[in-house]
Amino acid sequence: MTLFILGLVIFFGAHVFSALRSREPGKDLKKKMGYGPYMAAYTFVSIVGFYLICVGFNATRTAGLVYQPPSWGQHLNFALMPPALILLVASQLPTGRIKKWAKHPMLVAVKLWALGHLFANGELNSFLLFGSFLTYAIFDRIMVKRRGDNGPAPDTPVSTLADVGSVVIGIVLYVAIVWYLHPILFSAGRSVIPQH
């Protein structure tokens, strides 16, 4: 559990620092260090934290239940993952109607992913992991709004191709994760498809 908690602290510590850092001229650490060095340091710390989260999560699978998930929790999670993955892909593509509507599609994707998994899993490690991601996504959305960042400007041209790409790639990712990757990487060989 120590490695898991340490990973969460390091990973989210870096992200919270980035959200809270001053953007004022002369005070912005990102500009003082330079974009490249700052992003290299930020990425390195995040990767270290993420690695510890993965190792710690796996080591705490027998930590016990915090709550009993509802019987429909798996089904809800199953339903929330396609839009979450579509939004995640949209966040990385040029602005389309999806990105314009969501404003910050990656944060919306993280909220859906974390919320769905909280309804599907009641183990202590799952509660800490997905609860942390959900809390951070809500916090970061508040911070970007305070900075006046409301996503793509109203007059930003939209790309239909970006929307099509978001949907197609998101669905392909969904199928790959549910049927192949999740059992191998995350659920110790167990299928995540709801059985009832």
C-alpha positions, -999 to 999 in steps of 0.1 A, spaced: 0 0 0 29 23 7 42 22 -29 6 28 -42 0 58 -20 34 72 -29 27 68 -65 -6 87 -61 11 115 -42 39 119 -68 16 116 -99 -11 139 -86 13 162 -69 29 170 -102 -5 176 -118 -18 197 -89 14 218 -90 10 224 -127 -27 234 -122 -18 258 -94 15 273 -107 15 310 -114 9 320 -150 20 356 -144 49 370 -165 82 365 -147 66 340 -122 56 311 -145 81 283 -138 73 268 -172 86 299 -190 115 304 -166 128 268 -172 118 268 -208 90 246 -223 113 216 -231 130 213 -197 98 219 -178 79 193 -198 107 168 -195 108 172 -157 70 171 -155 68 140 -177 96 122 -157 79 128 -124 45 118 -138 59 85 -152 76 77 -119 43 83 -101 23 63 -127 48 34 -125 45 33 -87 7 35 -90 6 4 -113 30 -16 -91 12 -6 -60 -23 -12 -74 -13 -47 -84 2 -54 -50 -30 -42 -31 -56 -64 -50 -63 -82 -17 -68 -51 4 -106 -58 8 -138 -39 1 -147 -4 10 -183 -8 -3 -203 -34 -22 -208 -21 -58 -244 -21 -70 -255 -50 -92 -259 -26 -122 -225 -9 -116 -207 -30 -142 -233 -23 -168 -231 15 -161 -193 13 -164 -196 -6 -196 -219 20 -211 -198 50 -200 -165 37 -215 -174 43 -253 -181 81 -248 -151 83 -225 -127 69 -251 -143 90 -279 -137 121 -258 -102 110 -250 -94 106 -287 -111 139 -295 -88 157 -270 -58 147 -291 -73 156 -325 -80 190 -342 -111 207 -330 -143 191 -341 -179 195 -328 -172 170 -301 -142 189 -287 -160 222 -290 -190 208 -271 -170 192 -244 -146 222 -240 -121 200 -222 -128 165 -235 -99 148 -217 -112 160 -183 -147 149 -192 -133 115 -203 -114 111 -170 -146 119 -151 -166 93 -170 -139 67 -167 -133 72 -130 -170 75 -121 -179 43 -141 -151 23 -124 -162 36 -89 -197 21 -96 -182 -12 -108 -155 -17 -82 -156 -14 -44 -121 -26 -35 -99 -2 -15 -73 1 -42 -99 9 -68 -116 34 -45 -83 52 -40 -73 51 -76 -105 61 -93 -115 84 -65 -82 103 -69 -87 106 -107 -123 118 -103 -113 143 -76 -84 157 -97 -105 160 -129 -131 180 -110 -104 202 -94 -86 208 -127 -118 217 -145 -124 244 -118 -89 256 -122 -89 260 -160 -123 278 -157 -107 302 -132 -79 309 -156 -105 318 -183 -98 287 -204 -132 277 -218 -118 254 -245 -119 261 -282 -130 296 -290 -165 300 -304 -152 310 -339 -127 280 -341 -133 261 -373 -145 226 -368 -133 195 -385 -159 168 -394 -130 145 -401 -118 150 -365 -152 140 -352 -153 109 -374 -118 100 -363 -127 104 -327 -157 81 -329 -140 54 -351 -108 53 -331 -126 56 -298 -148 26 -306 -119 5 -319 -100 13 -286 -131 3 -267 -134 -31 -284 -96 -37 -281 -96 -28 -244 -127 -47 -233 -121 -79 -253 -83 -81 -253 -62 -55 -233 -81 -51 -200 -80 -88 -190 -43 -89 -198 -32 -56 -184 -57 -47 -156 -79 -75 -144 -56 -104 -140 -71 -124 -168 -107 -119 -158 -132 -108 -184 -148 -74 -177 -179 -80 -198 -209 -80 -175 -222 -115 -169 -257 -106 -157 
